[in-house]
Amino acid sequence: MASSFPSAAFQRAVTKATAKQQMLKQLVCSDAPEQALRYRGFRFIAGVDEVGRGALFGPVVAAAVVLSPRTAGLARAGLKDSKQLTRKERERLDRRIRRVALAVSVAEISAAVIDEINIYQATRRAMLEAVQGLPVDPDHLLIDAMRIEHNCAQTKLFYGDALSLSIAAASVVAKVHRDARMRELDQLHPEYGLAQHKGYATPEHRRALREHGPCELHRRSFRPCAMAEDPDARIEDVISPEQMFDEEDLEANEWLLG
């Protein structure tokens, strides 16, 4: 009989993910990257980020946001990586970002397309479509740890959502948009509990997958969905902690450490 406790390797992975979140909290989110680019002559700088890359259900969502040079108000309001904010804080900041930004655009790539082209390429496509949907043409892109097929100058900024106000703004807008979509879809598929876990592979979601099987909006190329019919499959063998939970929830799930 298989042990009900997480493996040692899985415990180490969760510990590492928690340590990463603690490290990110030490970073300062500011407009320093944007100021450096403006010093070089760029005017319309779009921050780009995604959310939902590790979920088992629904679209991956990307947002692109062009802020004005005057971002002090957003900084004072506490704008930072969406994973470090509560739902109430994110929704308040989302309204403020949309009110003061020069341009905002959101794009979704469906689960069906994710299954067709893989999650990495789907994420890049979502980012590209978000940039293309901006009502102004950016002259530089600040992207969280990625590059996309766009002829605009780009900066690939690791931990960008914790360092750049523009990327943090995109992170918040994408997160608020996707969470709202998950609550809407929960009305259509209440058996999965989407309003609570937003499509990530929580224990509740996995139990619902085993009981009901995946629906048309699940990412069937993700092994937990493909293996939903196998009640003996161990989640730690097929998926990382970063995929099991939205990153903001990792520290709230210390039970995983046994």
VOKE-496494 format. One line per field, with one value per residue (C-alpha): residue number from 1; chain; x, y, z. Coordinates in pm, 1 decimal. Layout:
REM residues N
minu = c(NUM / ...)
drenmar = c(A / ...)
X = c(X / ...)
Y = c(Y / ...)
Z = c(Z / ...)
This chain:
REM residues 258
minu = c(1 / 2 / 3 / 4 / 5 / 6 / 7 / 8 / 9 / 10 / 11 / 12 / 13 / 14 / 15 / 16 / 17 / 18 / 19 / 20 / 21 / 22 / 23 / 24 / 25 / 26 / 27 / 28 / 29 / 30 / 31 / 32 / 33 / 34 / 35 / 36 / 37 / 38 / 39 / 40 / 41 / 42 / 43 / 44 / 45 / 46 / 47 / 48 / 49 / 50 / 51 / 52 / 53 / 54 / 55 / 56 / 57 / 58 / 59 / 60 / 61 / 62 / 63 / 64 / 65 / 66 / 67 / 68 / 69 / 70 / 71 / 72 / 73 / 74 / 75 / 76 / 77 / 78 / 79 / 80 / 81 / 82 / 83 / 84 / 85 / 86 / 87 / 88 / 89 / 90 / 91 / 92 / 93 / 94 / 95 / 96 / 97 / 98 / 99 / 100 / 101 / 102 / 103 / 104 / 105 / 106 / 107 / 108 / 109 / 110 / 111 / 112 / 113 / 114 / 115 / 116 / 117 / 118 / 119 / 120 / 121 / 122 / 123 / 124 / 125 / 126 / 127 / 128 / 129 / 130 / 131 / 132 / 133 / 134 / 135 / 136 / 137 / 138 / 139 / 140 / 141 / 142 / 143 / 144 / 145 / 146 / 147 / 148 / 149 / 150 / 151 / 152 / 153 / 154 / 155 / 156 / 157 / 158 / 159 / 160 / 161 / 162 / 163 / 164 / 165 / 166 / 167 / 168 / 169 / 170 / 171 / 172 / 173 / 174 / 175 / 176 / 177 / 178 / 179 / 180 / 181 / 182 / 183 / 184 / 185 / 186 / 187 / 188 / 189 / 190 / 191 / 192 / 193 / 194 / 195 / 196 / 197 / 198 / 199 / 200 / 201 / 202 / 203 / 204 / 205 / 206 / 207 / 208 / 209 / 210 / 211 / 212 / 213 / 214 / 215 / 216 / 217 / 218 / 219 / 220 / 221 / 222 / 223 / 224 / 225 / 226 / 227 / 228 / 229 / 230 / 231 / 232 / 233 / 234 / 235 / 236 / 237 / 238 / 239 / 240 / 241 / 242 / 243 / 244 / 245 / 246 / 247 / 248 / 249 / 250 / 251 / 252 / 253 / 254 / 255 / 256 / 257 / 258)
drenmar = c(A / A / A / A / A / A / A / A / A / A / A / A / A / A / A / A / A / A / A / A / A / A / A / A / A / A / A / A / A / A / A / A / A / A / A / A / A / A / A / A / A / A / A / A / A / A / A / A / A / A / A / A / A / A / A / A / A / A / A / A / A / A / A / A / A / A / A / A / A / A / A / A / A / A / A / A / A / A / A / A / A / A / A / A / A / A / A / A / A / A / A / A / A / A / A / A / A / A / A / A / A / A / A / A / A / A / A / A / A / A / A / A / A / A / A / A / A / A / A / A / A / A / A / A / A / A / A / A / A / A / A / A / A / A / A / A / A / A / A / A / A / A / A / A / A / A / A / A / A / A / A / A / A / A / A / A / A / A / A / A / A / A / A / A / A / A / A / A / A / A / A / A / A / A / A / A / A / A / A / A / A / A / A / A / A / A / A / A / A / A / A / A / A / A / A / A / A / A / A / A / A / A / A / A / A / A / A / A / A / A / A / A / A / A / A / A / A / A / A / A / A / A / A / A / A / A / A / A / A / A / A / A / A / A / A / A / A / A / A / A / A / A / A / A / A / A / A / A / A / A / A / A / A / A / A / A / A / A)
X = c(0.0 / 140.6 / 216.9 / -26.5 / 258.8 / 440.9 / 777.5 / 1099.8 / 1171.3 / 825.6 / 871.5 / 1201.4 / 1033.1 / 759.0 / 1016.9 / 1212.9 / 898.7 / 814.5 / 1169.6 / 1138.8 / 823.8 / 998.8 / 1287.9 / 1054.6 / 898.1 / 1237.0 / 1252.2 / 1141.3 / 888.5 / 952.3 / 963.8 / 1345.1 / 1339.7 / 1101.1 / 1307.1 / 1619.8 / 1440.4 / 1299.4 / 1652.5 / 1741.3 / 1458.7 / 1172.2 / 829.8 / 560.7 / 685.1 / 451.3 / 480.4 / 371.6 / 290.0 / 79.4 / -123.4 / -259.7 / 36.5 / 37.0 / -339.5 / -512.8 / -827.6 / -914.4 / -712.3 / -373.5 / -419.1 / -171.9 / -197.0 / -0.6 / -5.6 / 148.9 / 184.2 / 251.6 / 583.8 / 396.2 / 354.3 / 413.3 / 45.8 / 46.8 / 364.9 / 215.6 / -100.4 / 106.0 / 131.7 / 352.8 / 349.3 / -11.5 / 92.0 / 180.3 / -159.4 / -497.5 / -798.9 / -934.5 / -601.5 / -573.5 / -923.5 / -870.1 / -541.9 / -692.9 / -952.8 / -686.2 / -450.7 / -727.7 / -815.8 / -465.1 / -280.8 / -220.4 / -326.6 / -438.8 / -495.8 / -581.9 / -565.3 / -668.8 / -547.8 / -787.9 / -721.3 / -775.7 / -499.0 / -273.9 / -318.3 / -240.5 / 74.3 / 193.1 / 174.0 / 501.3 / 402.4 / 47.1 / 186.1 / 399.2 / 97.3 / -116.9 / 151.8 / 183.4 / -193.5 / -208.3 / 60.4 / -108.8 / -435.9 / -297.4 / -461.1 / -116.7 / 196.4 / 462.7 / 824.1 / 965.0 / 836.8 / 925.2 / 841.3 / 857.1 / 1125.0 / 1023.0 / 1061.5 / 791.4 / 775.2 / 725.2 / 942.3 / 938.3 / 1250.9 / 1224.0 / 1377.4 / 1346.8 / 1337.6 / 1357.8 / 1131.8 / 995.4 / 658.8 / 843.4 / 1075.5 / 887.1 / 567.0 / 458.2 / 497.6 / 334.5 / 40.3 / 8.8 / 30.1 / -255.7 / -475.7 / -422.0 / -484.3 / -804.8 / -932.3 / -857.2 / -993.0 / -1318.6 / -1336.3 / -1288.1 / -1573.7 / -1793.4 / -1698.0 / -1767.6 / -2133.3 / -2116.5 / -1904.0 / -1978.9 / -1859.3 / -1492.3 / -1485.6 / -1321.5 / -1419.7 / -1194.9 / -884.6 / -905.9 / -824.9 / -501.5 / -431.6 / -537.7 / -643.0 / -1008.4 / -965.9 / -790.1 / -1065.8 / -1325.1 / -1124.1 / -1120.1 / -1491.9 / -1619.0 / -1333.1 / -1202.4 / -1443.2 / -1388.4 / -1214.1 / -950.1 / -599.5 / -597.9 / -230.1 / -146.1 / -79.4 / -304.5 / -600.9 / -491.3 / -446.6 / -772.5 / -911.4 / -626.0 / -700.7 / -357.5 / -158.2 / 59.9 / 40.9 / 401.1 / 516.9 / 354.1 / 333.4 / 537.1 / 418.8 / 418.5 / 152.3 / -43.0 / -113.8 / -129.4 / 197.9 / 25.4 / -122.9 / 198.8 / 268.4 / -92.4 / -46.0 / 224.4 / 40.9 / 228.9 / 546.1 / 405.0)
Y = c(0.0 / 337.8 / 584.8 / 874.5 / 1109.3 / 1313.3 / 1180.1 / 1336.6 / 1479.2 / 1634.3 / 1785.8 / 1939.6 / 2083.6 / 2247.0 / 2382.0 / 2528.7 / 2690.1 / 2841.9 / 2973.8 / 3132.4 / 3316.0 / 3444.5 / 3565.7 / 3744.1 / 3934.6 / 4095.6 / 4244.7 / 4603.5 / 4668.0 / 5010.2 / 5198.3 / 5176.3 / 4949.1 / 5187.2 / 5491.7 / 5330.9 / 5268.9 / 5620.6 / 5753.6 / 5565.4 / 5738.1 / 5486.7 / 5638.0 / 5370.7 / 5081.7 / 4785.8 / 4551.6 / 4198.1 / 3902.5 / 3586.0 / 3387.1 / 3033.7 / 2863.9 / 2580.9 / 2527.8 / 2211.6 / 2390.0 / 2681.6 / 2937.0 / 3085.2 / 3462.6 / 3739.4 / 4114.0 / 4406.8 / 4743.4 / 5076.0 / 5307.6 / 5679.0 / 5809.8 / 5924.3 / 5598.2 / 5722.7 / 5682.5 / 5315.3 / 5253.5 / 5418.2 / 5212.9 / 4897.0 / 4770.0 / 4461.3 / 4103.9 / 3980.5 / 3663.7 / 3876.0 / 4048.0 / 3944.5 / 3925.0 / 4252.0 / 4428.3 / 4295.3 / 4403.9 / 4750.5 / 4787.6 / 4649.6 / 4926.8 / 5188.4 / 5053.9 / 5060.1 / 5416.1 / 5564.3 / 5346.8 / 5474.6 / 5134.6 / 4792.2 / 4471.9 / 4115.2 / 3796.2 / 3435.0 / 3113.3 / 2824.7 / 2482.3 / 2327.9 / 2540.4 / 2469.6 / 2097.5 / 2154.5 / 2368.5 / 2313.5 / 2551.1 / 2732.5 / 2829.5 / 2908.3 / 3145.4 / 3323.0 / 3348.2 / 3496.8 / 3755.3 / 3841.3 / 3881.3 / 4100.7 / 4330.3 / 4336.0 / 4431.2 / 4749.0 / 5065.2 / 5230.1 / 5091.8 / 5023.2 / 5094.2 / 4860.8 / 4550.4 / 4453.6 / 4083.9 / 3856.8 / 3598.6 / 3555.9 / 3690.9 / 3688.2 / 3703.2 / 4079.1 / 4330.3 / 4571.0 / 4605.0 / 4374.9 / 4322.4 / 3977.0 / 4053.9 / 3763.7 / 3811.7 / 4104.0 / 4104.6 / 4164.5 / 4433.0 / 4636.2 / 4831.1 / 4781.1 / 4404.0 / 4398.6 / 4590.3 / 4331.2 / 4056.7 / 4207.4 / 4268.6 / 3915.1 / 3757.6 / 3950.4 / 3868.4 / 3496.0 / 3456.3 / 3619.2 / 3379.3 / 3083.4 / 3203.1 / 3233.9 / 2885.0 / 2750.4 / 2823.8 / 2595.8 / 2325.3 / 2341.0 / 1983.7 / 2088.9 / 2373.8 / 2617.8 / 2925.9 / 2807.2 / 2671.7 / 2854.8 / 2537.1 / 2445.5 / 2088.7 / 2114.4 / 1792.6 / 1897.6 / 1944.4 / 1609.9 / 1434.2 / 1595.2 / 1485.3 / 1125.8 / 1136.2 / 1319.9 / 1296.0 / 1596.1 / 1817.8 / 1993.8 / 2286.3 / 2077.2 / 2063.4 / 1701.5 / 1712.0 / 1770.2 / 1433.3 / 1475.2 / 1520.0 / 1230.2 / 1012.9 / 1115.5 / 767.0 / 616.5 / 663.2 / 524.3 / 786.1 / 992.3 / 1362.7 / 1422.2 / 1191.9 / 1394.2 / 1758.7 / 2017.2 / 2215.5 / 2528.2 / 2362.2 / 2220.9 / 2563.5 / 2917.3 / 3051.6 / 3283.4 / 2977.5 / 2779.7 / 2912.5 / 2847.2 / 2477.3 / 2383.8 / 2053.2 / 1928.0 / 1920.8 / 1633.2)
Z = c(0.0 / -98.3 / 179.9 / 216.6 / 307.2 / 42.6 / -65.0 / 65.6 / -281.3 / -292.7 / 53.4 / -59.0 / -368.3 / -159.8 / 84.5 / -207.6 / -350.2 / -10.6 / 24.4 / -319.2 / -215.3 / 96.8 / -119.0 / -360.1 / -71.1 / -9.3 / -359.5 / -413.5 / -689.6 / -845.3 / -1173.3 / -1189.1 / -1498.6 / -1672.1 / -1576.6 / -1718.8 / -2048.2 / -2060.4 / -2009.2 / -2328.7 / -2515.1 / -2495.7 / -2427.4 / -2439.8 / -2227.3 / -2191.2 / -1895.9 / -1988.2 / -1761.9 / -1752.7 / -1502.7 / -1504.6 / -1663.8 / -1409.3 / -1382.4 / -1498.9 / -1615.2 / -1836.5 / -2029.0 / -1970.8 / -1950.5 / -2030.4 / -1984.6 / -2123.3 / -1945.4 / -2047.3 / -1749.7 / -1761.1 / -1624.3 / -1313.4 / -1120.9 / -766.7 / -684.9 / -781.7 / -584.5 / -276.0 / -325.3 / -281.5 / -637.9 / -654.1 / -777.0 / -769.7 / -585.0 / -282.5 / -271.4 / -139.0 / -367.0 / -223.8 / -281.1 / -637.0 / -731.8 / -583.9 / -771.8 / -1093.6 / -1091.6 / -1025.4 / -1293.4 / -1553.7 / -1453.5 / -1475.1 / -1731.3 / -2082.3 / -2220.4 / -2095.9 / -2292.0 / -2187.5 / -2394.7 / -2329.2 / -2488.4 / -2440.1 / -2292.5 / -2638.2 / -2788.8 / -2490.8 / -2559.6 / -2926.4 / -2904.3 / -2539.1 / -2244.2 / -2313.1 / -2667.2 / -2554.0 / -2290.5 / -2549.6 / -2781.9 / -2504.2 / -2433.2 / -2802.4 / -2842.2 / -2531.0 / -2674.7 / -3016.3 / -2847.7 / -2691.3 / -2827.1 / -2844.5 / -3007.4 / -2743.4 / -2828.6 / -2562.2 / -2383.9 / -2028.8 / -2000.8 / -1698.9 / -1790.6 / -2155.7 / -2506.8 / -2772.5 / -3151.0 / -3175.5 / -3359.7 / -3065.4 / -2849.0 / -2547.1 / -2205.4 / -2049.2 / -1676.8 / -1434.0 / -1129.4 / -1326.6 / -1151.9 / -822.7 / -964.3 / -1226.6 / -1165.5 / -1528.6 / -1510.0 / -1166.3 / -1312.3 / -1589.4 / -1328.3 / -1128.4 / -1433.2 / -1565.6 / -1224.6 / -1157.9 / -1508.2 / -1485.5 / -1132.2 / -1242.5 / -1538.4 / -1303.0 / -1084.2 / -1393.8 / -1511.2 / -1164.0 / -1234.9 / -1540.1 / -1376.7 / -1002.4 / -949.3 / -965.1 / -710.5 / -950.9 / -751.5 / -468.6 / -643.2 / -979.0 / -1172.3 / -994.3 / -884.2 / -522.3 / -343.8 / -385.3 / -759.5 / -796.3 / -605.9 / -833.2 / -1138.7 / -1016.2 / -942.3 / -1250.6 / -1498.9 / -1695.7 / -1887.4 / -2218.9 / -2047.1 / -1872.7 / -2017.0 / -2125.1 / -2219.3 / -1852.0 / -1694.4 / -1387.8 / -1623.7 / -1845.1 / -1536.5 / -1369.8 / -1419.4 / -1213.0 / -839.0 / -743.2 / -933.1 / -699.7 / -778.3 / -668.0 / -948.0 / -1223.0 / -1122.9 / -934.4 / -629.3 / -846.9 / -1063.3 / -770.5 / -628.1 / -743.6 / -606.9 / -360.5 / -186.5 / -134.5 / 213.1 / 312.4 / 238.4 / 487.8 / 544.9 / 238.9 / 442.8 / 650.2)
